[in-house]
């Protein structure tokens, strides 16, 4: 029960973060405009008046205003977050004080080719 509620809440948060709520509101506004325009004119004219952008309803105006205010606040917050500090990068490389070549050792995977113990030790399995 709580897992499903958490998943639903996560999906709703994701949809709101991507701006889907504006799309849903705009769809509702267009459906209402189409219904109102279809009462007074033919279907062809109602569709044309609904989607031409020249005859917005009050809900469409509020949606456009909400989108603009959201964009402005996003831009302002992005500008505040981007603060770069011009600090010089200091890179120091020090050579080792003592240097010697390593001897050639023959380490091979064949040295570790023992089969694992069967059954596994109980102290490791617990």
N, CA, C and O atoms as CSV, one atom per row, in Angstrom:
chain,resi,resn,atom,element,x,y,z
A,1,UNK,N,N,0.827,-1.188,0.000
A,1,UNK,CA,C,0.000,0.000,0.000
A,1,UNK,C,C,0.872,1.253,0.000
A,1,UNK,O,O,0.709,2.132,-0.846
A,2,UNK,N,N,1.817,1.329,0.973
A,2,UNK,CA,C,2.661,2.511,1.069
A,2,UNK,C,C,3.645,2.588,-0.088
A,2,UNK,O,O,4.036,3.678,-0.503
A,3,UNK,N,N,4.044,1.434,-0.607
A,3,UNK,CA,C,4.970,1.419,-1.733
A,3,UNK,C,C,4.283,1.992,-2.963
A,3,UNK,O,O,4.881,2.786,-3.688
A,4,UNK,N,N,3.048,1.606,-3.207
A,4,UNK,CA,C,2.301,2.147,-4.349
A,4,UNK,C,C,2.086,3.639,-4.204
A,4,UNK,O,O,2.220,4.394,-5.168
A,5,UNK,N,N,1.750,4.063,-2.991
A,5,UNK,CA,C,1.555,5.491,-2.746
A,5,UNK,C,C,2.846,6.250,-3.003
A,5,UNK,O,O,2.824,7.341,-3.573
A,6,UNK,N,N,3.970,5.682,-2.585
A,6,UNK,CA,C,5.267,6.302,-2.838
A,6,UNK,C,C,5.580,6.387,-4.318
A,6,UNK,O,O,6.109,7.396,-4.784
A,7,UNK,N,N,5.260,5.344,-5.060
A,7,UNK,CA,C,5.490,5.354,-6.507
A,7,UNK,C,C,4.615,6.397,-7.189
A,7,UNK,O,O,5.080,7.132,-8.061
A,8,UNK,N,N,3.347,6.460,-6.789
A,8,UNK,CA,C,2.444,7.449,-7.375
A,8,UNK,C,C,2.938,8.856,-7.056
A,8,UNK,O,O,2.933,9.728,-7.926
A,9,UNK,N,N,3.364,9.082,-5.819
A,9,UNK,CA,C,3.869,10.391,-5.418
A,9,UNK,C,C,5.132,10.748,-6.202
A,9,UNK,O,O,5.311,11.903,-6.590
A,10,UNK,N,N,5.995,9.783,-6.436
A,10,UNK,CA,C,7.201,10.014,-7.214
A,10,UNK,C,C,6.864,10.365,-8.662
A,10,UNK,O,O,7.479,11.263,-9.238
A,11,UNK,N,N,5.908,9.675,-9.248
A,11,UNK,CA,C,5.505,9.960,-10.633
A,11,UNK,C,C,4.903,11.349,-10.732
A,11,UNK,O,O,5.203,12.085,-11.672
A,12,UNK,N,N,4.053,11.722,-9.771
A,12,UNK,CA,C,3.445,13.057,-9.782
A,12,UNK,C,C,4.522,14.130,-9.641
A,12,UNK,O,O,4.464,15.152,-10.324
A,13,UNK,N,N,5.497,13.914,-8.772
A,13,UNK,CA,C,6.579,14.882,-8.600
A,13,UNK,C,C,7.402,15.013,-9.879
A,13,UNK,O,O,7.790,16.117,-10.259
A,14,UNK,N,N,7.666,13.898,-10.537
A,14,UNK,CA,C,8.423,13.925,-11.783
A,14,UNK,C,C,7.656,14.671,-12.870
A,14,UNK,O,O,8.239,15.463,-13.610
A,15,UNK,N,N,6.362,14.423,-12.967
A,15,UNK,CA,C,5.554,15.106,-13.975
A,15,UNK,C,C,5.498,16.607,-13.704
A,15,UNK,O,O,5.561,17.406,-14.639
A,16,UNK,N,N,5.381,16.994,-12.449
A,16,UNK,CA,C,5.357,18.423,-12.119
A,16,UNK,C,C,6.703,19.075,-12.386
A,16,UNK,O,O,6.761,20.226,-12.817
A,17,UNK,N,N,7.778,18.356,-12.136
A,17,UNK,CA,C,9.115,18.910,-12.365
A,17,UNK,C,C,9.392,19.112,-13.849
A,17,UNK,O,O,10.163,20.000,-14.213
A,18,UNK,N,N,8.782,18.312,-14.707
A,18,UNK,CA,C,9.010,18.441,-16.147
A,18,UNK,C,C,8.014,19.374,-16.824
A,18,UNK,O,O,8.083,19.572,-18.038
A,19,UNK,N,N,7.087,19.953,-16.057
A,19,UNK,CA,C,6.152,20.922,-16.632
A,19,UNK,C,C,4.903,20.312,-17.223
A,19,UNK,O,O,4.204,20.969,-17.994
A,20,UNK,N,N,4.608,19.090,-16.886
A,20,UNK,CA,C,3.421,18.426,-17.428
A,20,UNK,C,C,2.136,19.068,-16.916
A,20,UNK,O,O,1.107,19.012,-17.590
A,21,UNK,N,N,2.184,19.675,-15.736
A,21,UNK,CA,C,0.982,20.309,-15.195
A,21,UNK,C,C,0.517,21.450,-16.095
A,21,UNK,O,O,-0.686,21.688,-16.209
A,22,UNK,N,N,1.448,22.164,-16.739
A,22,UNK,CA,C,1.046,23.229,-17.663
A,22,UNK,C,C,0.371,22.636,-18.897
A,22,UNK,O,O,-0.592,23.203,-19.413
A,23,UNK,N,N,0.874,21.500,-19.367
A,23,UNK,CA,C,0.273,20.856,-20.531
A,23,UNK,C,C,-1.147,20.381,-20.210
A,23,UNK,O,O,-2.057,20.524,-21.026
A,24,UNK,N,N,-1.325,19.816,-19.013
A,24,UNK,CA,C,-2.661,19.364,-18.624
A,24,UNK,C,C,-3.632,20.533,-18.499
A,24,UNK,O,O,-4.770,20.457,-18.962
A,25,UNK,N,N,-3.173,21.620,-17.866
A,25,UNK,CA,C,-4.041,22.798,-17.752
A,25,UNK,C,C,-4.379,23.379,-19.117
A,25,UNK,O,O,-5.516,23.788,-19.354
A,26,UNK,N,N,-3.401,23.419,-20.015
A,26,UNK,CA,C,-3.659,23.943,-21.353
A,26,UNK,C,C,-4.646,23.054,-22.107
A,26,UNK,O,O,-5.481,23.563,-22.855
A,27,UNK,N,N,-4.565,21.754,-21.927
A,27,UNK,CA,C,-5.515,20.847,-22.575
A,27,UNK,C,C,-6.927,21.070,-22.063
A,27,UNK,O,O,-7.885,21.056,-22.837
A,28,UNK,N,N,-7.057,21.276,-20.749
A,28,UNK,CA,C,-8.376,21.566,-20.178
A,28,UNK,C,C,-8.906,22.886,-20.725
A,28,UNK,O,O,-10.088,22.991,-21.053
A,29,UNK,N,N,-8.042,23.892,-20.826
A,29,UNK,CA,C,-8.466,25.186,-21.361
A,29,UNK,C,C,-8.913,25.055,-22.811
A,29,UNK,O,O,-9.938,25.617,-23.197
A,30,UNK,N,N,-8.157,24.321,-23.614
A,30,UNK,CA,C,-8.548,24.136,-25.011
A,30,UNK,C,C,-9.867,23.379,-25.135
A,30,UNK,O,O,-10.693,23.708,-25.987
A,31,UNK,N,N,-10.069,22.371,-24.294
A,31,UNK,CA,C,-11.332,21.619,-24.352
A,31,UNK,C,C,-12.505,22.540,-24.009
A,31,UNK,O,O,-13.549,22.493,-24.661
A,32,UNK,N,N,-12.331,23.369,-22.993
A,32,UNK,CA,C,-13.394,24.320,-22.633
A,32,UNK,C,C,-13.638,25.342,-23.723
A,32,UNK,O,O,-14.784,25.672,-24.028
A,33,UNK,N,N,-12.562,25.844,-24.311
A,33,UNK,CA,C,-12.723,26.818,-25.409
A,33,UNK,C,C,-13.413,26.185,-26.611
A,33,UNK,O,O,-14.271,26.802,-27.242
A,34,UNK,N,N,-13.033,24.954,-26.919
A,34,UNK,CA,C,-13.650,24.277,-28.062
A,34,UNK,C,C,-15.135,24.065,-27.824
A,34,UNK,O,O,-15.940,24.246,-28.737
A,35,UNK,N,N,-15.506,23.684,-26.605
A,35,UNK,CA,C,-16.929,23.491,-26.286
A,35,UNK,C,C,-17.688,24.810,-26.372
A,35,UNK,O,O,-18.795,24.849,-26.909
A,36,UNK,N,N,-17.116,25.880,-25.855
A,36,UNK,CA,C,-17.789,27.182,-25.909
A,36,UNK,C,C,-17.884,27.707,-27.334
A,36,UNK,O,O,-18.915,28.255,-27.724
A,37,UNK,N,N,-16.827,27.548,-28.109
A,37,UNK,CA,C,-16.844,28.025,-29.494
A,37,UNK,C,C,-17.772,27.185,-30.360
A,37,UNK,O,O,-18.357,27.704,-31.310
A,38,UNK,N,N,-17.917,25.907,-30.056
A,38,UNK,CA,C,-18.789,25.039,-30.859
A,38,UNK,C,C,-20.259,25.377,-30.635
A,38,UNK,O,O,-21.096,25.060,-31.480
A,39,UNK,N,N,-20.588,26.015,-29.508
A,39,UNK,CA,C,-21.988,26.410,-29.265
A,39,UNK,C,C,-22.425,27.528,-30.205
A,39,UNK,O,O,-23.584,27.577,-30.617
A,40,UNK,N,N,-21.501,28.428,-30.545
A,40,UNK,CA,C,-21.880,29.606,-31.323
A,40,UNK,C,C,-21.476,29.529,-32.787
A,40,UNK,O,O,-21.965,30.320,-33.594
A,41,UNK,N,N,-20.600,28.605,-33.155
A,41,UNK,CA,C,-20.132,28.534,-34.538
A,41,UNK,C,C,-20.038,27.075,-34.964
A,41,UNK,O,O,-20.259,26.161,-34.170
A,42,UNK,N,N,-19.705,26.882,-36.237
A,42,UNK,CA,C,-19.554,25.520,-36.738
A,42,UNK,C,C,-18.298,24.901,-36.134
A,42,UNK,O,O,-17.458,25.608,-35.577
A,43,UNK,N,N,-18.171,23.585,-36.244
A,43,UNK,CA,C,-17.041,22.870,-35.660
A,43,UNK,C,C,-15.722,23.330,-36.279
A,43,UNK,O,O,-14.723,23.487,-35.577
A,44,UNK,N,N,-15.721,23.547,-37.601
A,44,UNK,CA,C,-14.495,23.983,-38.270
A,44,UNK,C,C,-14.038,25.351,-37.737
A,44,UNK,O,O,-12.857,25.543,-37.446
A,45,UNK,N,N,-14.955,26.276,-37.614
A,45,UNK,CA,C,-14.629,27.618,-37.112
A,45,UNK,C,C,-14.250,27.547,-35.634
A,45,UNK,O,O,-13.355,28.266,-35.190
A,46,UNK,N,N,-14.923,26.684,-34.869
A,46,UNK,CA,C,-14.620,26.548,-33.446
A,46,UNK,C,C,-13.201,26.025,-33.239
A,46,UNK,O,O,-12.477,26.510,-32.370
A,47,UNK,N,N,-12.808,25.043,-34.031
A,47,UNK,CA,C,-11.449,24.505,-33.932
A,47,UNK,C,C,-10.431,25.561,-34.329
A,47,UNK,O,O,-9.395,25.710,-33.681
A,48,UNK,N,N,-10.727,26.296,-35.397
A,48,UNK,CA,C,-9.815,27.341,-35.860
A,48,UNK,C,C,-9.659,28.445,-34.813
A,48,UNK,O,O,-8.541,28.893,-34.559
A,49,UNK,N,N,-10.753,28.887,-34.208
A,49,UNK,CA,C,-10.691,29.936,-33.192
A,49,UNK,C,C,-10.017,29.451,-31.904
A,49,UNK,O,O,-9.389,30.238,-31.195
A,50,UNK,N,N,-10.147,28.182,-31.611
A,50,UNK,CA,C,-9.550,27.644,-30.385
A,50,UNK,C,C,-8.037,27.592,-30.491
A,50,UNK,O,O,-7.343,27.960,-29.543
A,51,UNK,N,N,-7.511,27.145,-31.622
A,51,UNK,CA,C,-6.080,26.883,-31.734
A,51,UNK,C,C,-5.286,27.928,-32.516
A,51,UNK,O,O,-4.094,27.725,-32.747
A,52,UNK,N,N,-5.904,29.043,-32.932
A,52,UNK,CA,C,-5.141,30.029,-33.698
A,52,UNK,C,C,-4.293,30.941,-32.821
A,52,UNK,O,O,-3.368,31.575,-33.329
A,53,UNK,N,N,-4.571,31.030,-31.537
A,53,UNK,CA,C,-3.782,31.863,-30.635
A,53,UNK,C,C,-4.217,33.306,-30.597
A,53,UNK,O,O,-3.671,34.086,-29.817
A,54,UNK,N,N,-5.180,33.691,-31.409
A,54,UNK,CA,C,-5.665,35.079,-31.447
A,54,UNK,C,C,-6.841,35.298,-30.510
A,54,UNK,O,O,-7.188,36.439,-30.205
A,55,UNK,N,N,-7.457,34.218,-30.051
A,55,UNK,CA,C,-8.636,34.317,-29.191
A,55,UNK,C,C,-8.424,33.522,-27.895
A,55,UNK,O,O,-9.130,32.542,-27.659
A,56,UNK,N,N,-7.470,33.923,-27.059
A,56,UNK,CA,C,-7.233,33.143,-25.832
A,56,UNK,C,C,-8.322,33.389,-24.785
A,56,UNK,O,O,-8.858,34.492,-24.674
A,57,UNK,N,N,-8.628,32.361,-24.038
A,57,UNK,CA,C,-9.589,32.490,-22.942
A,57,UNK,C,C,-8.847,32.985,-21.692
A,57,UNK,O,O,-7.617,33.013,-21.691
A,58,UNK,N,N,-9.555,33.370,-20.644
A,58,UNK,CA,C,-8.869,33.821,-19.418
A,58,UNK,C,C,-7.941,32.753,-18.820
A,58,UNK,O,O,-6.886,33.085,-18.281
A,59,UNK,N,N,-8.330,31.477,-18.915
A,59,UNK,CA,C,-7.481,30.414,-18.389
A,59,UNK,C,C,-6.186,30.303,-19.189
A,59,UNK,O,O,-5.122,30.066,-18.617
A,60,UNK,N,N,-6.269,30.474,-20.513
A,60,UNK,CA,C,-5.062,30.437,-21.353
A,60,UNK,C,C,-4.122,31.586,-20.995
A,60,UNK,O,O,-2.903,31.412,-20.981
A,61,UNK,N,N,-4.681,32.747,-20.708
A,61,UNK,CA,C,-3.854,33.893,-20.324
A,61,UNK,C,C,-3.162,33.637,-18.990
A,61,UNK,O,O,-1.989,33.974,-18.826
A,62,UNK,N,N,-3.874,33.047,-18.041
A,62,UNK,CA,C,-3.272,32.743,-16.745
A,62,UNK,C,C,-2.182,31.682,-16.875
A,62,UNK,O,O,-1.159,31.756,-16.193
A,63,UNK,N,N,-2.396,30.692,-17.750
A,63,UNK,CA,C,-1.390,29.651,-17.969
A,63,UNK,C,C,-0.129,30.264,-18.568
A,63,UNK,O,O,0.980,29.943,-18.140
A,64,UNK,N,N,-0.290,31.143,-19.557
A,64,UNK,CA,C,0.865,31.798,-20.168
A,64,UNK,C,C,1.609,32.652,-19.144
A,64,UNK,O,O,2.839,32.680,-19.123
A,65,UNK,N,N,0.857,33.342,-18.304
A,65,UNK,CA,C,1.473,34.171,-17.267
A,65,UNK,C,C,2.221,33.301,-16.251
A,65,UNK,O,O,3.312,33.667,-15.813
A,66,UNK,N,N,1.651,32.167,-15.875
A,66,UNK,CA,C,2.308,31.251,-14.940
A,66,UNK,C,C,3.579,30.658,-15.507
A,66,UNK,O,O,4.573,30.514,-14.795
A,67,UNK,N,N,3.554,30.310,-16.797
A,67,UNK,CA,C,4.759,29.779,-17.442
A,67,UNK,C,C,5.861,30.829,-17.464
A,67,UNK,O,O,7.023,30.522,-17.196
A,68,UNK,N,N,5.492,32.079,-17.786
A,68,UNK,CA,C,6.492,33.145,-17.839
A,68,UNK,C,C,7.105,33.396,-16.470
A,68,UNK,O,O,8.319,33.565,-16.355
A,69,UNK,N,N,6.279,33.422,-15.432
A,69,UNK,CA,C,6.819,33.672,-14.092
A,69,UNK,C,C,7.705,32.505,-13.639
A,69,UNK,O,O,8.689,32.717,-12.930
A,70,UNK,N,N,7.366,31.291,-14.040
A,70,UNK,CA,C,8.193,30.135,-13.700
A,70,UNK,C,C,9.542,30.208,-14.411
A,70,UNK,O,O,10.574,29.882,-13.824
A,71,UNK,N,N,9.535,30.632,-15.662
A,71,UNK,CA,C,10.789,30.755,-16.413
A,71,UNK,C,C,11.672,31.839,-15.813
A,71,UNK,O,O,12.885,31.661,-15.701
A,72,UNK,N,N,11.069,32.964,-15.424
A,72,UNK,CA,C,11.858,34.050,-14.836
A,72,UNK,C,C,12.495,33.612,-13.532
A,72,UNK,O,O,13.665,33.905,-13.287
A,73,UNK,N,N,11.751,32.921,-12.699
A,73,UNK,CA,C,12.313,32.479,-11.421
A,73,UNK,C,C,13.406,31.430,-11.638
A,73,UNK,O,O,14.377,31.389,-10.882
A,74,UNK,N,N,13.260,30.583,-12.660
A,74,UNK,CA,C,14.303,29.602,-12.970
A,74,UNK,C,C,15.581,30.288,-13.424
A,74,UNK,O,O,16.676,29.899,-13.017
A,75,UNK,N,N,15.448,31.312,-14.267
A,75,UNK,CA,C,16.621,32.017,-14.751
A,75,UNK,C,C,17.318,32.757,-13.617
A,75,UNK,O,O,18.546,32.764,-13.539
A,76,UNK,N,N,16.540,33.378,-12.744
A,76,UNK,CA,C,17.139,34.119,-11.635
A,76,UNK,C,C,17.857,33.175,-10.679
A,76,UNK,O,O,18.943,33.497,-10.197
A,77,UNK,N,N,17.273,32.027,-10.399
A,77,UNK,CA,C,17.924,31.092,-9.489
A,77,UNK,C,C,19.173,30.485,-10.124
A,77,UNK,O,O,20.147,30.215,-9.422
A,78,UNK,N,N,19.162,30.265,-11.449
A,78,UNK,CA,C,20.345,29.741,-12.123
A,78,UNK,C,C,21.491,30.741,-12.080
A,78,UNK,O,O,22.647,30.354,-11.909
A,79,UNK,N,N,21.179,32.025,-12.235
A,79,UNK,CA,C,22.223,33.033,-12.207
A,79,UNK,C,C,22.838,33.145,-10.823
A,79,UNK,O,O,24.036,33.401,-10.700
A,80,UNK,N,N,22.053,32.961,-9.798
A,80,UNK,CA,C,22.573,33.040,-8.447
A,80,UNK,C,C,23.447,31.831,-8.121
A,80,UNK,O,O,24.389,31.946,-7.336
A,81,UNK,N,N,23.156,30.704,-8.696
A,81,UNK,CA,C,23.895,29.491,-8.390
A,81,UNK,C,C,25.261,29.449,-9.070
A,81,UNK,O,O,26.189,28.833,-8.546
A,82,UNK,N,N,25.395,30.083,-10.210
A,82,UNK,CA,C,26.621,29.987,-10.981
A,82,UNK,C,C,27.608,31.064,-10.534
A,82,UNK,O,O,27.651,32.154,-11.104
A,83,UNK,N,N,28.377,30.758,-9.537
A,83,UNK,CA,C,29.415,31.663,-9.081
A,83,UNK,C,C,30.751,30.935,-9.214
A,83,UNK,O,O,31.003,29.929,-8.552
A,84,UNK,N,N,31.588,31.469,-10.080
A,84,UNK,CA,C,32.874,30.846,-10.325
A,84,UNK,C,C,33.963,31.650,-9.627
A,84,UNK,O,O,33.961,32.881,-9.659
A,85,UNK,N,N,34.858,30.963,-9.021
A,85,UNK,CA,C,35.989,31.603,-8.357
A,85,UNK,C,C,37.221,31.358,-9.204
A,85,UNK,O,O,37.528,30.221,-9.561
A,86,UNK,N,N,37.921,32.428,-9.519
A,86,UNK,CA,C,39.111,32.308,-10.344
A,86,UNK,C,C,40.312,32.079,-9.435
A,86,UNK,O,O,41.090,33.000,-9.184
A,87,UNK,N,N,40.461,30.886,-8.953
A,87,UNK,CA,C,41.582,30.540,-8.085
A,87,UNK,C,C,42.643,29.850,-8.929
A,87,UNK,O,O,42.329,28.937,-9.693
A,88,UNK,N,N,43.890,30.275,-8.801
A,88,UNK,CA,C,44.940,29.618,-9.593
A,88,UNK,C,C,45.159,28.186,-9.114
A,88,UNK,O,O,45.116,27.895,-7.919
A,89,UNK,N,N,45.388,27.327,-10.056
A,89,UNK,CA,C,45.627,25.924,-9.762
A,89,UNK,C,C,47.115,25.720,-9.513
A,89,UNK,O,O,47.938,26.029,-10.375
A,90,UNK,N,N,47.457,25.210,-8.362
A,90,UNK,CA,C,48.852,24.966,-8.016
A,90,UNK,C,C,49.087,23.467,-8.103
A,90,UNK,O,O,48.473,22.685,-7.377
A,91,UNK,N,N,49.967,23.086,-8.985
A,91,UNK,CA,C,50.277,21.685,-9.185
A,91,UNK,C,C,51.761,21.497,-8.893
A,91,UNK,O,O,52.614,22.083,-9.560
A,92,UNK,N,N,52.050,20.698,-7.918
A,92,UNK,CA,C,53.437,20.461,-7.527
A,92,UNK,C,C,53.757,18.989,-7.699
A,92,UNK,O,O,53.025,18.123,-7.221
A,93,UNK,N,N,54.849,18.713,-8.382
A,93,UNK,CA,C,55.299,17.336,-8.577
A,93,UNK,C,C,56.681,17.230,-7.949
A,93,UNK,O,O,57.599,17.955,-8.333
A,94,UNK,N,N,56.826,16.346,-7.004
A,94,UNK,CA,C,58.099,16.149,-6.328
A,94,UNK,C,C,58.662,14.788,-6.719
A,94,UNK,O,O,57.965,13.778,-6.621
A,95,UNK,N,N,59.911,14.753,-7.160
A,95,UNK,CA,C,60.504,13.451,-7.503
A,95,UNK,C,C,60.789,12.663,-6.228
A,95,UNK,O,O,60.987,13.257,-5.168
A,96,UNK,N,N,60.813,11.334,-6.316
A,96,UNK,CA,C,61.106,10.540,-5.124
A,96,UNK,C,C,62.550,10.753,-4.677
A,96,UNK,O,O,63.446,10.997,-5.484
A,97,UNK,N,N,62.737,10.653,-3.389
A,97,UNK,CA,C,64.099,10.842,-2.866
A,97,UNK,C,C,64.959,9.619,-3.115
A,97,UNK,O,O,66.173,9.741,-3.277
A,98,UNK,N,N,64.362,8.463,-3.147
A,98,UNK,CA,C,65.103,7.239,-3.387
A,98,UNK,C,C,64.471,6.517,-4.566
A,98,UNK,O,O,63.247,6.413,-4.643
A,99,UNK,N,N,65.280,6.024,-5.476
A,99,UNK,CA,C,64.771,5.342,-6.654
A,99,UNK,C,C,65.561,4.075,-6.876
A,99,UNK,O,O,66.791,4.088,-6.857
A,100,UNK,N,N,64.853,2.977,-7.087
A,100,UNK,CA,C,65.545,1.729,-7.411
A,100,UNK,C,C,64.635,0.900,-8.310
A,100,UNK,O,O,63.411,0.951,-8.188
A,101,UNK,N,N,65.242,0.142,-9.206
A,101,UNK,CA,C,64.481,-0.721,-10.093
A,101,UNK,C,C,64.020,-1.946,-9.327
A,101,UNK,O,O,64.762,-2.481,-8.504
A,102,UNK,N,N,62.831,-2.383,-9.584
A,102,UNK,CA,C,62.325,-3.589,-8.957
A,102,UNK,C,C,62.850,-4.804,-9.698
A,102,UNK,O,O,63.061,-4.763,-10.910
A,103,UNK,N,N,63.055,-5.856,-8.978
A,103,UNK,CA,C,63.530,-7.077,-9.618
A,103,UNK,C,C,62.372,-7.754,-10.327
A,103,UNK,O,O,61.211,-7.582,-9.956
A,104,UNK,N,N,62.696,-8.509,-11.329
A,104,UNK,CA,C,61.690,-9.219,-12.113
A,104,UNK,C,C,61.226,-10.444,-11.324
A,104,UNK,O,O,61.969,-11.413,-11.166
A,105,UNK,N,N,60.024,-10.386,-10.848
A,105,UNK,CA,C,59.490,-11.510,-10.085
A,105,UNK,C,C,58.476,-12.230,-10.948
A,105,UNK,O,O,57.721,-11.607,-11.694
A,106,UNK,N,N,58.468,-13.518,-10.841
A,106,UNK,CA,C,57.530,-14.299,-11.625
A,106,UNK,C,C,56.295,-14.583,-10.773
A,106,UNK,O,O,56.233,-15.574,-10.046
A,107,UNK,N,N,55.349,-13.714,-10.880
A,107,UNK,CA,C,54.074,-13.909,-10.201
A,107,UNK,C,C,53.087,-14.288,-11.284
A,107,UNK,O,O,52.912,-13.562,-12.263
A,108,UNK,N,N,52.460,-15.404,-11.107
A,108,UNK,CA,C,51.577,-15.919,-12.134
A,108,UNK,C,C,50.279,-16.377,-11.489
A,108,UNK,O,O,50.216,-16.653,-10.291
A,109,UNK,N,N,49.280,-16.446,-12.295
A,109,UNK,CA,C,47.998,-16.937,-11.811
A,109,UNK,C,C,48.072,-18.421,-11.496
A,109,UNK,O,O,47.255,-18.934,-10.731
A,110,UNK,N,N,49.049,-19.123,-12.081
A,110,UNK,CA,C,49.185,-20.551,-11.806
A,110,UNK,C,C,49.589,-20.821,-10.362
A,110,UNK,O,O,49.335,-21.909,-9.844
A,111,UNK,N,N,50.206,-19.859,-9.714
A,111,UNK,CA,C,50.574,-20.041,-8.315
A,111,UNK,C,C,49.341,-20.073,-7.414
A,111,UNK,O,O,49.378,-20.634,-6.319
A,112,UNK,N,N,48.256,-19.471,-7.881
A,112,UNK,CA,C,47.025,-19.404,-7.096
A,112,UNK,C,C,45.959,-20.324,-7.659
A,112,UNK,O,O,44.774,-20.002,-7.576
A,113,UNK,N,N,46.336,-21.442,-8.222
A,113,UNK,CA,C,45.388,-22.301,-8.920
A,113,UNK,C,C,44.788,-23.381,-8.038
A,113,UNK,O,O,44.271,-24.369,-8.558
A,114,UNK,N,N,44.839,-23.229,-6.742
A,114,UNK,CA,C,44.220,-24.226,-5.879
A,114,UNK,C,C,42.707,-24.138,-5.980
A,114,UNK,O,O,42.144,-23.055,-6.142
A,115,UNK,N,N,42.064,-25.273,-5.883
A,115,UNK,CA,C,40.605,-25.294,-5.915
A,115,UNK,C,C,40.064,-24.757,-4.588
A,115,UNK,O,O,40.689,-24.962,-3.548
A,116,UNK,N,N,38.946,-24.090,-4.604
A,116,UNK,CA,C,38.382,-23.590,-3.354
A,116,UNK,C,C,37.912,-24.745,-2.488
A,116,UNK,O,O,37.535,-25.794,-3.011
A,117,UNK,N,N,37.927,-24.574,-1.178
A,117,UNK,CA,C,37.482,-25.641,-0.303
A,117,UNK,C,C,35.994,-25.911,-0.450
A,117,UNK,O,O,35.198,-24.982,-0.588
A,118,UNK,N,N,35.617,-27.195,-0.419
A,118,UNK,CA,C,34.216,-27.568,-0.560
A,118,UNK,C,C,33.853,-28.361,0.682
A,118,UNK,O,O,34.596,-29.295,0.983
A,119,UNK,N,N,32.870,-28.115,1.384
A,119,UNK,CA,C,32.009,-26.935,1.396
A,119,UNK,C,C,32.764,-25.718,1.934
A,119,UNK,O,O,33.833,-25.867,2.527
A,120,UNK,N,N,32.215,-24.513,1.732
A,120,UNK,CA,C,32.925,-23.320,2.180
A,120,UNK,C,C,33.055,-23.317,3.699
A,120,UNK,O,O,32.220,-23.897,4.393
A,121,UNK,N,N,34.075,-22.683,4.212
A,121,UNK,CA,C,34.254,-22.631,5.658
A,121,UNK,C,C,33.069,-21.962,6.344
A,121,UNK,O,O,32.521,-20.988,5.827
A,122,UNK,N,N,32.680,-22.469,7.483
A,122,UNK,CA,C,31.516,-21.939,8.177
A,122,UNK,C,C,31.738,-20.536,8.735
A,122,UNK,O,O,30.787,-19.761,8.840
A,123,UNK,N,N,32.952,-20.202,9.087
A,123,UNK,CA,C,33.197,-18.879,9.642
A,123,UNK,C,C,32.976,-17.794,8.605
A,123,UNK,O,O,32.594,-16.679,8.959
A,124,UNK,N,N,33.208,-18.094,7.321
A,124,UNK,CA,C,32.986,-17.105,6.269
A,124,UNK,C,C,31.544,-17.088,5.805
A,124,UNK,O,O,31.057,-16.051,5.355
A,125,UNK,N,N,30.850,-18.209,5.903
A,125,UNK,CA,C,29.472,-18.291,5.412
A,125,UNK,C,C,28.487,-17.633,6.377
A,125,UNK,O,O,27.401,-17.238,5.954
A,126,UNK,N,N,28.825,-17.505,7.634
A,126,UNK,CA,C,27.894,-16.958,8.626
A,126,UNK,C,C,27.819,-15.481,8.605
A,126,UNK,O,O,27.074,-14.891,9.388
